[in-house]
Every structure is written in structure tokens, then in C-alpha cells.
Amino acid sequence: MEAVRVPRIGPGRPRTRPDHVLGDKGYSSKVIRTWLRRKGIPHTIPERADQVGNRARRGSRGGRPPGFDREVHKHRNVVERCFNRLKQWRGIATRYDKTARSYEAAVTLASLLMWA
């Protein structure tokens, strides 16, 4: 989450605080939600079934369920379709590259070729 950089339209360095975070259930942890809340970043992340069960088991000590807006979460479809298109590239889907830098370069190259 610390590596997030939101490019600016005009001149200036990239922002490190996005307007909103849309995540899947993999990002549904107390640590990530606390970090986002502390930074003041609104987020829409669905809760995993085991977290719902654990909260219900604890009763009133389990706390409130985190807010979740289904309409906002539907926009995540765009991101998922992009991942699916990128995974058509064999080297990206299987991650043959040894270093993160070369993998990021491969993702950038594949993105540019899809865009062109």
C-alpha cells in the first residue's frame, strides 16, 4: 500500500494518497483497514465470510461491520477485466521474471501494446 502512486494530470510529483480504494476480499484485513482509516482514505472492501462469522460469534464485542457500498464495488469490474487481459500474456501470468523491476517492465510493455 505504501508503493501507491497516483499520477497527476499536470506537472508535479505523484500523489501518495488515492481518492478511494476498491479492493477484493484479499485486502479485507484489520491491518489494511486500520491503515487506510488512519490515512483518511475511503475504501470499499468486502468482508470475508470467516470475518463475518468471527464477529457474529463475539456478539456485541465483535464490533460493527465495516461499511460496504455495493454500487461503488461494481466499478471494480474494470480493474478485473484489465487483469484478465494482462494474464493472456504467458510471461505475466506465470511470472517468469526474477526481479520485480523486469516484471513491472513486462506489465508496462504489455499494457502499452494492448492500449496501442
Residue, then its C-alpha position, 0 to 999 in steps of 0.5 A: m500500500e505504501a508503493v501507491r502512486v497516483p499520477r497527476i494530470g499536470p506537472g508535479r510529483p505523484r500523489t501518495r494518497p488515492d481518492h478511494v480504494l476498491g479492493d477484493k476480499g484479499y485486502s479485507s484485513k484489520v491491518i489494511r483497514t486500520w491503515l487506510r482509516r488512519k490515512g483518511i482514505p475511503h475504501t470499499i472492501p468486502e468482508r470475508a465470510d470467516q470475518v463475518g462469522n468471527r464477529a457474529r460469534r463475539g456478539s456485541r464485542g465483535g464490533r460493527p461491520p465495516g461499511f460496504d457500498r455495493e454500487v461503488h464495488k461494481h466499478r471494480n469490474v474494470v480493474e478485473r477485466c484489465f487483469n484478465r487481459l494482462k494474464q493472456w500474456r504467458g510471461i505475466a501470468t506465470r511470472y517468469d521474471k526474477t526481479a520485480r523491476s523486469y516484471e513491472a517492465a513486462v506489465t508496462l510493455a504489455s499494457l502499452l501494446m494492448w492500449a496501442 
